[in-house]
Amino acid sequence: MTGEAKVDFKILGPVAVRSGDEFIPISGPRHRRILATLLVDPERPVSTSRLVEVLWGEGPPSTAVQQVQNCVGTLRRLLSSTGVQADIARISASYRLITNGNQVDASQFVQILSDAETRARAGDLHHASASIRRALSLWSGKALEDVGSDALAPVAARFEEMRLRALEQCGKIDLAQGNNANVVVEFSEWVSRYPYHENLHGYLALAMHNMGRTADGLRVLQSLRSRLSTELGIEAGAFVDKVHRGLLDSQEANIPDPGGMPFDADVLQMVRSAVDQMTRAVALLSSQTCQTCSSSPSTPSSGRLRRASRAPADAA
């Protein structure tokens, strides 16, 4: 991908729409929820019943349909006043956001990650890493941060999971290329946002070791282990165990110099396995966000590590 369309709508953070050179928030929780629902999968019709569910859940008022119509009318006037090339069309008992190209940050996020995956498969790790960073730069907070709808929670969770997968991929590429300083600087911030995420801590510890800071890497892992045990009542997984053992062994000169990959073949494979994970994540998000326009599935079970990673500190 050589370039992206200008972003006019944001949902990877507070919901906002472009007005000139600025982004303005959407006032009113109902208006935010309706616009966010339309933006999750633009160009696909969203039924009125789905919008009622997003707004009120299982207990809508008798005037719910009329209130949806009123909110849509207000949103149409807002879009017209901002000058963005978009409108909301009514199609039978549904509404569709009509845009002029790829104007939604979340849509661009998915497409840029797909481009990064293609570059990584072709061996172009430098540009793959740059593409991932460009995708991550689209975020301005948590997905659907100010929406507050249980019906949209699974969608937000899938975007957040995809963000974490992208972070992991970026860290793995940097480690494979020896860009350890990038990992240390960036992941030191990310582990503070996701204090229970094991892989992020493991990559940070690896990068620290590769820069000759093995003791710092051990402290990162020991702190993680303590948090997992005392706050969540769980033990660290296999990847953290391998990294931890490797760093301990390195203090006895059983690991090569920091310039090389410091562990055995199975750990090396774990560090370089993210391409297939990203491919599955792109396909999963692309298909499941479409399904959420007509249904509200439960948040998928994600296992021990992902349960821990869903308790991040607030994003900046």
Residue, then its C-alpha position, 0 to 999 in steps of 0.5 A: m500500500t503506497g498511501e491511505a485515504k484521509v481519516d475522517f472518522k475515529i473509533l480507535g479511541p473516542v468517537a470523533v468526526r473530522s471538521g476542517d483540520e480538527f476532529i470534533p467529539i460526538s456529543g450525546p451517548r446515543h448519537r455516539r453509539i449509533l455512529a460507532t455502530l455504523l462505522v464498525d463496518p461502513e457501507r453495510p446496512v445496520s438494522t433498526s433493531r440492531l441500533v435499538e439493541v446497541l442503545w438500550g439492550e434488552g429494555p428499550p422504550s416504546t419510542a425506541v424506533q422514533q428516537v433512533q430516527n431522530c438521532v440519525g437525523t441529527l447525525r446527518r445534519l452534523l455530517s453535512s455541517t462538517g463537510v466530510q464526504a459521507d451521509i447516512a442512507r435509510i434502506s428499508a428498516s436499516y441504515r447505512l453509512i455511505t463514505n467516499g473511500n476508506q475514511v474510518d481509522a479502524s478500516q485503515f488499521v485492518q488494511i495496513l496490517s494486511d499490507a504489513e503481513t504481505r510485506a513480512r511474508a515477502g521478507d521485507l521486514h523493514h517495511a513490514s515494521a514501518s507499516i505496523r507502526r503506521a497502523l498503531s499510530l491511528w489509535s488515540g485511546k481504547a477502541l470505542e472508548d466513549v461508547g459504553s454499549d454492551a452490544l458493541a463490547p465484543v467488537a471493541a475487544r476484537f480491535e484491542e486484541m488485534r492491536l496487541r497482536a500487531l504490537e507483538q509482531c512489531g516486537k518480533i520483527d525488531l528482535a529478529q533485526g537486532n533493533n533492540a533499542n526500539v523494543v526497549v523504548e516502546f515496550s517499556e511503555w506498553v507493559s505499563r499499559y498492559p501490566y499482565h501481558e506476558n508476551l510483551h514483557g517477554y520481548l522487553a526482557l529479551a531486548m534488554h538482554n540483547m543490549g547487555r541489560t540481563a539484570d534489568g530483563l530479569r527484574v521485568l520478568q520477576s515483577l510480572r510473575s509477582r503481579l500474576s501470582t498476587e493479583l490474578g492468582i495465576e502462574a506465568g506461561a511457557f514463553v515467560d518460563k523459557v525466557h526467564r530460564g534463558l536469562l538466568d543461564s546467561q548470567e553463567a555464560n551459557i548463552p551467546d553474546p547479546g548480539g545474537m538470539p539467545f535461546d534454543a530453536d523452539v524459542l526462536q520459532m516462538v519469536r518469529s511465529a507472528v505472521d500466521q497469527m496476524t493473518r488469522a487475526v485480519a481474517l477473523l476481524s474482517s469477518q466477525t465485525c460484519q457479523t456483529c452488525s446483525s447479532s451480538p455474540s458473547t465475547p469469545s473465550s480467550g484463555r488464561l493469557r488473554r484474560a490477563s491481557r484484558a485488564p490494561a491500564d488506560a491508554a494514553 
